[in-house]
């Protein structure tokens, strides 16, 4: 059963002394649908994504060591074409999308310290609050490795082939780049609360080089990045094991934050929170919003940073302390990853466009659109969220009151400690809350802190919801305890 209540009705309920208290078995606790987000989702085109992938494959190789200055071949030509696409979308959207190259030289450890030139292609859509940023990316470089047939794990590692040989990289990761371009196309004519940054990353295959460079720059500048999505390998529906799945996708998120300090580790071990990192909150948010707008797509939350002992462009953002997740197809096919195009013992190898399901890639891109737009339209999350309740029968939460006039109230989220998703939302209308010294305090009667996890979320008058914020213990932050 789903509940869909408007903010005015919620305020009316609060006026009667009632609160919205919703229990649900699924992630979609609040199923309001915004017509604008529905438009973004509907406008995603599988045909345009196919054109993008085929064009990128047409550069013959996008290996980071391939030709940089050739007009039609190599990684440099691909970067210039991606920039031209962003610029075309900017013109069509009234010039709001700002496009640039992030260029740098770096020695590559995996290539015996050979120095290469890298280009991240960056398109920024300024929001009403430029200090708030959301990033969506995919990498446009490709890689083919020389492998012996049926190479056992104990053998020597594969060697790299000529970087200018045919290295199509259709699914890994022209598909993710196509998603980023398509999102920019459908969203760049609109203004959001938060700034959205669309990035085609360079050098992923050589060690996350482009994303690590960009994320470090963002951290050095003191940028607030509320959330990041890396789209990587999103267009295949047929696994190498024969399983076919075009109705689900995986979202990977770290548990214990990569950037956690020793003090933060001590607090986490004292109070729990191993599965409540900022990235996990973002992953849960993605599932809730995406399944509301793309109900035919099942979002599988994989509670690990990435696939087993593997990595992607979200990891450098985790390293800098940002909430970041990876979007990937449900079933991978390893005969189509980093393989030279060939047929061997009746098996066709190679990452070619014919093996990409563009309707499926478009569905994953619609999931992107639903999550990105939901967050970009929402208010900033609450700040300084703290919690008390040790040795008490009640649990008390406190946070800084927002100065945003759009705020209609706040959600308090609860779930059982063993539950992966939020199970309950309690809406607190702004009009019913008292603000003392710039803070809001709310006591949950007869709800013991030992048995649940909690979060607080800002809600505007249209029902747009911020990311949930997991509270820190108020006593360890040396905050004065709430008065009775």
C-alpha positions in Angstrom: 0.0 0.0 0.0 1.4 3.4 -0.9 0.6 6.8 0.7 0.6 10.0 -1.3 -0.3 13.0 0.9 0.2 16.7 0.0 2.1 19.1 2.3 -1.0 21.1 3.0 -2.8 18.0 4.2 0.2 17.1 6.4 0.1 20.5 8.0 -3.6 20.1 8.6 -3.0 16.7 10.2 -0.4 18.3 12.5 -2.9 21.0 13.4 -5.1 18.2 14.8 -2.2 17.0 16.9 -1.4 14.2 14.5 1.8 13.4 12.7 2.4 11.4 9.5 3.4 8.0 10.7 4.0 5.7 7.8 5.2 2.1 7.9 6.1 0.5 4.6 7.9 -2.7 3.5 9.4 -1.0 0.5 11.7 1.9 0.0 9.0 4.1 -1.5 7.6 5.7 1.7 6.5 8.9 0.0 5.3 8.4 -3.6 4.6 11.9 -4.7 5.5 12.4 -8.4 6.7 15.7 -9.8 5.6 16.3 -13.4 8.9 17.9 -14.3 10.9 14.9 -13.1 8.4 12.7 -15.1 9.3 14.8 -18.1 13.0 14.2 -17.7 12.5 10.5 -17.3 10.2 10.4 -20.4 12.6 12.4 -22.6 15.5 10.0 -22.2 16.1 8.5 -25.7 17.6 5.0 -26.3 18.1 6.0 -29.9 20.2 9.0 -29.1 22.2 6.9 -26.6 22.9 4.4 -29.4 24.1 7.1 -31.7 26.4 8.4 -29.0 27.9 4.9 -28.3 28.4 4.2 -32.0 30.1 7.5 -32.5 32.5 6.9 -29.6 33.3 3.5 -30.9 34.0 5.1 -34.3 37.1 6.8 -32.9 38.7 3.4 -33.2 40.5 3.6 -29.8 39.9 5.8 -26.8 42.8 4.3 -24.9 44.5 7.0 -22.8 47.8 6.5 -24.7 46.1 6.7 -28.1 46.4 9.6 -30.5 45.7 13.0 -28.8 45.9 15.3 -31.9 44.5 13.2 -34.7 41.3 14.9 -36.1 39.1 11.7 -36.2 40.9 8.9 -34.3 42.0 8.5 -30.7 41.2 9.7 -27.2 41.8 13.4 -28.1 39.2 13.4 -30.9 36.7 11.7 -28.6 37.2 14.4 -25.9 36.7 17.2 -28.5 33.5 15.5 -29.8 32.1 15.1 -26.3 32.7 18.8 -25.6 31.0 19.7 -28.9 27.9 17.7 -27.8 27.8 19.5 -24.4 28.1 22.8 -26.2 25.3 21.9 -28.6 23.0 21.1 -25.6 24.0 24.4 -24.0 23.0 26.4 -27.0 19.7 24.5 -27.2 19.1 25.2 -23.5 19.7 28.9 -23.6 23.4 28.8 -22.8 23.0 27.9 -19.2 25.3 24.8 -19.4 29.0 25.9 -19.0 31.4 23.6 -20.8 35.1 23.3 -20.2 38.1 21.0 -20.4 39.9 20.0 -17.2 43.4 19.2 -18.7 46.5 17.9 -16.9 49.6 15.8 -17.5 50.4 12.8 -15.2 52.9 10.0 -15.1 51.1 6.6 -15.1 52.3 4.0 -12.7 50.7 1.2 -14.7 52.6 2.3 -17.8 56.1 2.4 -16.1 55.6 6.1 -15.3 54.9 7.1 -18.9 53.6 10.7 -18.9 50.2 11.2 -20.6 47.9 14.1 -21.2 44.4 13.7 -19.8 41.2 15.6 -20.4 38.1 15.5 -18.3 35.2 17.1 -20.2 33.1 19.0 -17.7 29.7 20.7 -18.2 28.2 22.7 -15.2 24.6 23.6 -14.9 24.5 26.4 -12.3 21.8 26.1 -9.6 20.1 28.7 -7.5 22.4 27.8 -4.7 25.8 27.5 -6.4 27.5 26.2 -3.2 25.5 23.0 -3.5 26.7 20.5 -6.1 25.7 17.1 -7.5 28.0 15.3 -9.8 27.2 12.6 -12.4 29.9 11.0 -14.5 31.0 8.2 -16.7 34.5 7.5 -18.2 35.1 7.8 -21.9 38.5 6.1 -22.2 38.6 2.5 -23.4 41.1 -0.4 -22.9 41.9 -3.7 -24.5 44.3 -6.2 -22.9 46.2 -9.1 -24.5 45.1 -12.4 -22.8 45.9 -16.0 -23.2 42.8 -18.2 -23.7 41.3 -19.3 -20.4 44.1 -17.7 -18.4 44.1 -19.0 -14.8 44.4 -16.5 -12.0 48.0 -17.8 -11.3 49.3 -16.8 -14.7 51.2 -13.6 -15.4 48.9 -10.5 -15.7 47.6 -9.6 -19.2 49.7 -7.1 -21.2 48.5 -4.0 -23.0 48.2 -4.0 -26.7 49.0 -1.2 -29.1 46.9 1.8 -27.8 45.9 2.8 -31.3 44.5 -0.7 -32.2 40.7 -1.2 -32.3 39.5 -0.7 -28.7 35.7 -0.1 -29.0 34.7 0.1 -25.3 31.0 0.2 -26.2 29.7 -0.8 -22.8 32.8 0.0 -20.8 32.2 2.8 -20.8 30.7 4.5 -23.8 27.4 3.5 -22.3 28.1 5.5 -19.1 29.3 8.5 -21.2 26.1 8.3 -23.3 24.1 8.4 -20.1 25.9 11.6 -18.9 25.4 13.3 -22.3 21.7 12.3 -22.4 21.1 13.6 -18.9 22.7 16.9 -19.9 20.6 17.1 -23.0 17.3 16.7 -21.2 18.1 18.7 -18.1 20.2 21.7 -19.3 17.4 24.0 -20.1 16.1 24.0 -16.6 17.1 25.6 -13.3 17.5 23.6 -10.1 18.2 24.5 -6.5 21.6 22.7 -6.6 24.3 22.9 -9.3 24.5 19.8 -11.4 28.0 18.9 -12.9 28.1 16.4 -15.8 31.6 14.9 -16.3 33.1 12.6 -18.9 36.1 11.3 -17.0 39.5 10.4 -18.6 41.9 7.7 -17.5 39.6 5.5 -15.5 41.1 2.3 -17.0 44.6 3.3 -15.9 43.8 3.9 -12.2 40.8 6.3 -11.9 43.2 9.1 -12.9 40.7 11.7 -14.2 38.2 11.3 -11.4 40.9 11.4 -8.7 42.4 14.6 -10.2 39.0 16.3 -10.3 37.8 15.1 -6.9 41.0 16.3 -5.2 40.6 19.7 -6.9 37.0 19.9 -5.6 38.1 19.1 -2.0 41.0 21.6 -2.2 38.5 24.3 -3.2 36.3 23.4 -0.3 33.4 22.5 -2.5 30.2 21.0 -1.0 29.3 18.0 -3.2 26.1 16.5 -1.8 26.2 13.4 -3.9 27.9 11.7 -6.9 27.0 9.0 -9.4 29.4 7.0 -11.5 27.8 5.3 -14.5 30.1 2.4 -15.5 29.1 -0.6 -17.6 25.3 0.0 -17.8 24.2 -1.4 -21.1 24.5 -5.2 -21.0 21.5 -7.5 -20.1 23.1 -10.9 -20.9 25.5 -12.2 -18.3 28.4 -14.5 -19.2 26.7 -17.2 -17.2 23.6 -17.0 -19.5 21.4 -15.0 -17.1 19.4 -12.3 -18.8 18.0 -9.4 -16.8 16.7 -6.2 -18.2 14.6 -5.2 -15.2 17.1 -4.5 -12.5 20.4 -2.7 -11.9 23.0 -2.5 -9.1 23.9 0.5 -7.0 27.1 0.0 -5.0 27.9 2.1 -1.9 30.5 2.0 0.8 29.6 1.3 4.4 32.4 2.5 6.6 33.5 5.8 5.0 36.8 5.6 3.2 37.7 9.1 4.6 36.8 8.3 8.2 39.1 9.7 10.8 40.3 7.9 13.9 37.9 9.9 16.1 35.0 9.2 13.7 35.8 5.5 13.9 35.7 5.6 17.7 32.3 7.2 17.6 30.9 4.8 15.0 32.1 1.8 17.0 30.4 3.2 20.1 27.0 4.0 18.5 26.8 1.8 15.3 26.3 3.3 11.9 28.4 0.8 9.9 25.7 0.9 7.2 24.8 4.5 7.6 27.5 6.3 5.7 26.6 9.3 3.6 27.0 7.1 0.5 24.5 4.6 2.0 22.0 7.4 2.6 22.4 8.4 -1.0 22.0 4.9 -2.2 18.7 4.5 -0.3 17.5 7.9 -1.6 18.3 6.7 -5.2 16.2 3.6 -4.7 13.2 5.4 -3.2 13.1 8.1 -5.9 14.0 5.9 -8.8 11.4 3.2 -8.1 8.8 5.9 -7.8 9.5 7.3 -11.3 10.8 4.2 -13.0 8.6 1.5 -11.4 9.6 -1.2 -13.9 13.2 -1.0 -12.7 14.3 -2.8 -9.6 17.2 -1.1 -7.8 19.4 -3.6 -6.1 21.4 -2.0 -3.3 24.8 -3.7 -3.1 26.3 -2.9 0.3 29.9 -2.8 -0.7 32.0 0.0 -2.2 32.2 -1.7 -5.6 32.3 -5.2 -7.2 34.6 -7.6 -5.3 38.2 -6.1 -5.3 37.3 -3.8 -8.3 36.8 -0.1 -8.5 35.3 2.9 -10.4 35.2 6.7 -10.6 33.1 7.1 -7.5 35.9 5.9 -5.3 38.0 9.0 -5.5 35.0 11.0 -4.3 34.6 8.6 -1.4 38.3 9.1 -0.6 37.7 12.9 -0.4 34.7 12.3 2.0 31.9 12.8 -0.5 28.7 10.6 -0.8 29.2 8.6 -4.0 27.8 5.5 -5.6 28.3 3.3 -8.7 25.5 2.4 -11.1 26.1 -0.9 -13.0 24.1 -3.4 -14.9 22.7 -6.5 -13.1 24.9 -9.1 -14.8 28.3 -8.5 -16.3 29.8 -10.4 -19.2 33.5 -10.6 -18.9 34.0 -11.8 -22.5 33.0 -8.2 -23.5 35.3 -6.3 -21.1 38.9 -5.3 -22.1 38.9 -8.1 -24.7 40.3 -7.9 -28.3 37.4 -8.3 -30.8 37.7 -11.9 -32.1 36.0 -15.3 -32.1 37.8 -18.1 -30.2 36.5 -21.6 -29.6 33.1 -20.5 -30.7 33.0 -17.6 -28.2 32.7 -14.1 -29.6 34.9 -11.6 -27.6 34.9 -7.8 -27.6 33.0 -4.8 -26.2 31.1 -3.9 -29.4 27.8 -1.9 -29.8 25.9 -4.9 -31.1 26.1 -6.4 -27.6 24.7 -3.3 -25.9 21.0 -3.2 -25.0 20.2 0.5 -25.6 16.6 0.2 -24.2 18.2 -1.1 -21.0 20.9 1.6 -20.9 18.1 4.2 -21.3 16.3 2.7 -18.3 19.4 3.1 -16.2 19.7 6.6 -17.4 16.1 7.3 -16.4 17.0 6.1 -12.9 19.8 8.7 -13.0 17.4 11.4 -14.0 14.9 10.5 -11.3 17.5 10.6 -8.5 19.4 13.6 -9.8 16.4 15.8 -10.4 14.8 14.8 -7.0 17.9 15.8 -5.1 18.7 18.9 -7.2 15.1 20.3 -6.7 15.1 19.6 -3.0 16.3 21.9 -0.2 19.7 21.5 1.4 19.8 18.8 4.1 19.6 19.8 7.7 22.8 20.7 9.5 24.3 19.8 12.8 21.9 16.9 13.5 22.5 15.4 16.9 20.8 12.7 19.0 20.4 11.8 22.7 18.8 8.9 24.4 21.4 6.6 26.1 19.8 5.1 29.2 16.4 6.7 28.5 13.0 5.6 27.3 12.7 8.5 24.8 15.0 9.5 21.9 15.6 13.2 21.2 16.9 14.8 18.0 18.2 18.3 17.5 19.3 20.2 14.3 19.9 23.7 13.1 16.8 25.4 11.7 17.1 26.2 8.0 16.8 29.8 6.8 15.4 28.6 3.5 11.8 30.0 3.2 10.9 27.0 1.0 11.2 24.6 3.9 7.7 23.3 4.9 9.0 20.9 7.6 11.2 18.0 8.3 11.0 14.2 8.2 12.3 12.0 11.0 13.2 8.6 9.5 13.4 5.4 11.5 14.2 1.8 10.8 14.9 -1.4 12.8 18.6 -1.9 13.2 18.6 -5.0 11.0 16.5 -3.3 8.3 18.4 -2.2 5.1 15.9 0.5 4.2 14.0 3.3 6.0 10.7 1.9 7.3 9.0 4.9 8.8 8.7 8.7 8.2 7.3 11.2 10.7 6.6 14.6 9.1 7.0 17.6 11.4 5.5 20.8 9.9 7.6 23.9 10.3 4.6 25.8 11.6 4.3 23.4 14.5 8.0 23.5 15.5 9.6 26.0 17.9 13.0 27.3 17.3 15.3 28.1 20.2 18.7 29.7 19.7 18.5 28.7 16.0 17.9 25.0 16.7 14.9 22.6 16.5 14.4 19.9 19.1 12.0 16.9 18.8 11.5 14.1 21.3 10.2 10.7 20.2 8.2 9.4 23.1 8.7 5.7 24.1 11.1 5.0 21.2 14.4 3.8 22.7 17.6 4.8 20.9 18.9 1.2 21.3 16.4 -0.4 19.0 16.4 1.9 15.9 18.5 4.0 13.6 17.4 7.5 12.9 17.9 10.3 10.3 16.5 13.8 9.6 15.5 15.1 6.2 14.3 18.6 5.1 11.1 18.9 3.0 9.9 21.9 1.0 6.4 23.0 0.2 6.2 20.9 -2.9 7.3 17.8 -1.1 10.9 17.7 -2.4 13.0 15.9 0.1 16.7 16.4 0.9 19.2 13.6 1.6 18.7 12.1 5.1 21.3 13.0 7.6 22.4 10.4 10.1 22.8 12.1 13.6 25.9 12.2 15.7 25.7 11.7 19.4 25.1 15.0 21.1 27.0 14.2 24.3 30.2 13.3 22.4 29.9 16.6 20.6 29.8 18.3 24.0 26.4 19.8 23.2 24.1 20.8 26.1 21.5 18.1 26.6 17.9 19.0 25.6 15.8 20.4 28.4 12.9 18.5 29.6 
